[in-house]
């Protein structure tokens, strides 16, 4: 019998080809943007616009990916499950884009982009294309066509990278920063169009066999996930939106530029903390169908527990690699004007570790069908995010946003664990949890004493500590990778 942990890690590696490699390629855009946008306020505009993208993608996919995976396990007509979820997403996006075309100027006014309503239209087109193609891509994941999935994603990412390089290096005039924002949006739009082109068969062969009863069941299952996802995005991205609107005094253009600069600095440094999120995204692509496939496995809870052990060790390792080598990773930001914000990176890295653990735990309410608890946890986190940011941003700026992120994700992780043990118990190994997380924090604090000044000795010492942590994990987990009978 194949080792399920090795199977999951293998699929994660393939999905990671599109996610990790793609995100690393997108990392090329961080030095590009921070170099061409001399003023952080201009990069702040781009960052805020893409913060809104995260909200819209959750709304416009409406939880149909997870709903598709869940109903695929119970329904005999697999194609009908796909058709219903696909048509639902198409209908939602057609309605959304129609509304956007009528009210784009009003939306631009509210977002303080009154002179650039074209930003709103382009952004809407991008998110609609991405949302509509999410279901055909989910079908590829369900059919274990990981390489085809990765190929499509990488093709889209490649087009985005190439067009950004052409537009921003060859055509962009730094004296007109608003032109750079448009170039970035157009590059993203053309890259998004690559996905429906490569998935054209799913559109051409789409049967309009809509089952209202099935659609209602799927929507009912998905609705709490949408609430949870939307609230989760509040936790992840609302800080960049609130930074601008809470720091802007509403009077002068200078005040607006200062507020946007804070967004730009925070967002650029946030990118360095995204390596944990990159790993998490690759893992989630493989984990969700994998976890549902274990439903009929009598030892499924043991599998979930072992997966959690490996997962915590992996994300803690990324936390250490980035935070203890920040002098190297900061070079991705090509403008020293942004370096003032580097102190948020370890805080945000640890926050994303907690987020990853929470996502891994969340399988309990998806498997049991009690998705309402996911909504409750996410809503609670969203409310806490809003309160902490609104109260403390005017006092501490983006540092308040970083600490708020850490506090909220820690609270969600704890709440999910306690609720899960009550409603769908999984015997996680808390000793290993404490050992891996505590060990990572201990290594970080030892390194923070600055026993060596910046240079080769400091790098060698820090990475020796990381190697020691890695050897500890290997010794404790190596039995998982032995062949099973």
N, C-alpha and C positions, 0 to 999 in steps of 0.2 A: 504493500500500500504506500502511495506517495506521501511524503511528509508535507502536511498542509502548510506549515510555516515556510518551508522552502518554496512551495508553490506560490504563496502570497508574496514573498520577497522577490521571486522571479518575475511575477507580473508587475510588481511595483517598479522593478528595474526597467521594464519595457515602457510602462507608462511614464516613468521618470525621464525617458529619452526625450519625450515631447515636453514634459513639464520642467524638469531640471535644466536640460540643455537649452530649452527655449527661454526659460527665465534667465539663465546665465547669458544667453545671447542678448536678451533685453537689458542685461546689466551694462552692455556696451552703450545703451542709451543714457545711462546715468552720467558717465563722464562726458558724453556728447552734449546733453542738455545743460549740465552745469558749466560746461565750457562756453557754449554759444549764448546762453542766457547769463550775461555778466551780472545782472541784478537778480538776486533770489526771488524777488517779487514776480518776475515773469515766469519762472519755473513754478511758483506758487499757483499761478492761474491754471497751468496744465494739471498740477496735482489735485486741485480742487475739482476740476471737471471730471477727472477720472475717479475721484471719490464718489461722485454721483453715479458713475457707470456701475459701480459695485451694487448700489441700491437697486438700480433698474434691472440688472440681470436677474437678481433674486425675484423681483416682482414679475418679470416677464416670462421666466421659465415656470413659475408658480409650482415649484416642488414636483414637477412632473417626471423628472429624472428618477428620483427616489421612489415615487409612486409606481413608475414603470417597472423598476427592479422588483418591487414588492409584489405586484400583481402578476408578474411573470411567473412567480413560483406556484401560484394557485390556479391560474386559468389555463385551460387546454388550448384555446385559440390564442397563441402568442402574438400573431400578426394583428389581431383585433386590439390587443392591449397597446401595441405600438401605435396603431392608427388613431385610437382615441386620444392617447396622450399627445401625439404629434398635432392633430387637428385642434386640440384645445389650446396648445401653445401658439399655433398660427393665428387662431381667432383672437386671442388676447393681444397679440402684437399688432395685428391689423387695426384693432380698435385704438390701441395706445398711440400708434403713429398718426392716425387720423386726428386725434385730439391734439397731438403735438403740433401738427401743421397749422391748426386753427389758432392755437394759443402760445406759439413760440415767443412772441414779443413780450407777452405778459410774464412768462417764465423767466425770460432774460432780464426783465426789470427786477424781479424778485431776487435773482442771483447776482445783481449788481453788474450785469453785462448788457446794459441797455443798448449800447452801440454795436453789439456783436450777437444778434439773435441767430446768426448763421452757426455759431458754436452749438446752439441748442439743437438745431435741425440735424447737423452732422452727428452729434453725439447720439441723438435718438435713432438715426439710421444704423449706426454701429451696433448699439445694444440690441436692436430688433433682429438684425442678421445673426448675431451671436446667439440670441435666445432661440430663434427658430431652428438653428442647426444643432442645438444642444441635444435634441432627441435622437436624430440619426446617429450622432456620435455616441450617445448612451447605448443605442442598439448594437453598435460595434463592440462596446465594452461587454455587453451581455453575451455576445456571441464569441467572446475571447479573441476578437480580431485586434489584438493590442498593437501589432505592427502597422496595420492599416490606419488605426486611430492615430498612432504616433506620426505616421507619414503626413496625414492631413494637417494635424496641428503644427508640425514643423514647417510645412509648406507655407501656411498662413504667417507663422512667426518670421520665416525667412523673408517673405515679401515685405513685411512691416519693417524689418531691420534695413533691408536694401533701400526702400523708399525713404526712410528716415535719413539715412546717410546721404542719399542723393539730394533730397530737399534741403536738409539742414546744413550740409557742407557746401553743396554746389549752388544753391539758389537763395538761401536765407540771407537777409540783410539785417544784422543785429540792431540797426537803427529803427527797425519796424518790428518789435517783438510780437505784435498781434499777428503778423504774417507767419511767424514761427509756430504759433498755436494752430493756425489753420493748416499748415503743412503737416503737423503731427496728426491732426484729426483726419486729413485726407489719406495719409499713409495708412492709418488704422482702418479706415473705411475700405480701401482697396484690398488690404490684407484680409479683412473679414469676409469679403466677397469670394475669396479663394475657397472657403469651406463649402458654401452651397454649390459652387462649380464642381468641386471634386466629389460631392455627395449627390450629384444630380439625379442618380437613379432612384434615390429615396423620394424625390419630389415627382419624377415622371411616373413612377409606379404606385404612387399613393392612391389607395382606394378610399373613396368618400363613404366608408361604411361606418357611420358614427352611431354608437350604441349609447343612448342617453342614460340608461341605467348604470352601465359600466362607468361612463364618464362621471356620473354623480358619485359613485363609490370612490373613484380615484381622486376626485376633487376633495371629497370629505376627508380622505386619508391625508391628502397633501396640504390641506389648509393650515393645520397647526404647524407643519414644517415651513410653510411660507412665512407665517408669523415669527417662528423661531429664526428662520434665515434672515428675515428683514431686521429683526431685533439684533441678530448677530452682526449684521453689517453695520448697524448703528455703533456697536462696540468697536468694530474694526476701522471704520472710516469717518464717523461723524466728527471726530476731533479735528480733522483738517478743515471741515466746513465751519465748525464753531470757532476755531482759531481766528479765521478771517472776520466773521461777523461779530464776535465778542471784543476783538481788539480794535476794530474800526470804530471810530467815534461818530461816524455819520456826517462829518462836516467837510473835511478837506481831502483832496486827492492824495496829498502827502501821507495822511493817516491811512488811507486805503493801501498805498504802496507798502507801508511799513507792516501792515497786517498781512498782506500777501507775501512779503518777504519772510515772515515768521512761518507761514505755511510752507514756503519753498525750502527753508532750512530744515524744518522738522521732517518734511517728506523725503528729502534727499538722504538724511540720516536714517530714516525709517527703512529705506531700501536695504541698508546694511543688515537690518534685523530680519529681512524677508527670507534669508536662507533657510530658517526653520520653516517658514510658510511654504517655501518651494518643496521641501521634503514632504511636508504635510499634504500638499496638493497631489503629488505623485502617489503617495501612500493611499489617499482617499479614493482615487480613481480605481485602484485595485481592491481596496479593502471593502467597499460597500457591496459589490456583487459577491465577493468572497464570503463575507459574514452571512449574507442571506443564503448562500449555497450551503452553509454549515447547519441550517435549521434542522435537518433530519439526522444530523450526526449526534449520537448519544454522548460523545465526549466534547460537544461544542463549547461548553463553558470552560473546560480545560484549555482548549485551543485559544479562546478569547483571552484567558489569563496569561498564557505564554506570549501571545502576540503583544499584549500590553507591556510585558517586561522588556521585550526587544525594542518596542517603540520608544519607551521612556529613555532607554539607554541611548538610542540613536539621536533623539532630539536634544538631549543633554550634551551629547558629544558635539553637535553643531553649535550649541550655545557656547561651549568652551573654545572651539576652534575660532569662531568669529571674535568673541569678546577678548580673548587673550592675544589675538593677532590684529587688533584694531589699527595699528600703525601701518599694516599692509593693506587691509580692506578699505581704509579711508582714501587710498589713492584712486579708487573708482570715482571719487568726487573730485573733479579737476579744478575746483575753484575754492581757495582757502576761506572765502567768505562764508562757506557752509560749515566749516569745521567746528564752529562754536557749538553746534548741536550734537557733537559726537557723544556727549555724556548720556544721551538718551538710549544709545544702542544696547548696552547690557540690560537695561530695564526692559526694553521692548523684546529683546531675545528671550528673556525669562518669561515674559508675558506670553509669548508665542509657544513656549514649552507647555505652559498651563493650558493654553487653548488647544494644543494638540492632544493632550491627555483628555480634556473634556470631549473633544470630537471622537476620540477612541471609545470613551465610555458611552457616548450617546447611542451606541448601537442597541443598548438595552431597551430604550423606548421605541426604537424603530422595529426591532424584532418582535416585541410584544404588542405592537399596534397602539401603544399608549403615547402617541406623538404629542398629545396635549401637554405632557410634562416638559418636552423640549421647548414648547412655546412658553410655558411658565418660567422656565429657567432663563430663556433668552430675553423675555420681557423684563424680568427682574434685573438682568444684567444691563439692558438698555436704559432702564430708568436710573440705575446707579451711574452709568456712563454719563448721562445727561446732567445729573445733579453734580457729580464731581467736576466735570468740565466747566459747567456754568458758574459754579462757585469759585473754582480755583484758577481758571485760565486768566481772568483779569489780574490776579495776584502774581502768578508764577509763569504765565505763558505756556509754551509747549512742554515744559517739564511737568506741569500739572496733567497734561494729556498723557504723557508716558506713564506716570505713576497711576493714573486712573485706569489705564489699560491693564496694567499688572494686577491691580486690586480686583477689578471686575472679573478677569479670567480666572484668578485664584478662587474667587467666590463661586463662580459657575462650576468649576471643577469639583469643589467640595459639595455643592448642592446636588450635582448630578450623581456623585458617588453615593451620598446618603439616600437619595430617592431611589436609585437603582437597587441598592441593597434591600430596600423595603418591598419594591414592586417586581423586580426581576433579578434576583441575587446572582451575582457572578463572583466567585471567590478569588478576587485579585490578590496577588502576593504583595501585601503592604510592606513587608520587610524589604523586599527588593526595591520597591518604589522609593522608600526612605533612603536606602543605600545608594541608589543611582542618583537621585535628585540631591540628597545631602552631600554625596561625594563630589558632585559637580560644583556645588556651591562652595564646598571647602577648598577645592582646587582654585576656584576663582578668587576667593578671599586671600589665599596664600600668595597668589600671583599679584594681587592688588597692593601688597606691602612694598612693591618696587625695590626688591633686594638688589636689582641690577638696574643701572641707567639704560635708557633706550639704546638699542644696538643689538649686535649679534648675541651677546651673552643673555640679554633679556629674552630674546626670541628663542634661544636654545633652552633656557630654563623653563619658559612657559610651555613650550611644546613637549618637553620632557614630562612635565606634569600631565599634559593631555595624553601622552603615550601610556603613562602609568594608569590613568583612568580607563583607557581602551583595553589594556591588558586585563584589568580587573573584570570588565564586562565580558571579555572573551572567555575568561576562566569560568565564569558563572553560567554562561549561556551556550558554551560549545556543544553541549549534549543535544541541543535542539537541531543541529545540522547533521547529525549522524543518520545514516540510512535506517529506515524502519522496515520491519518485515512485512 
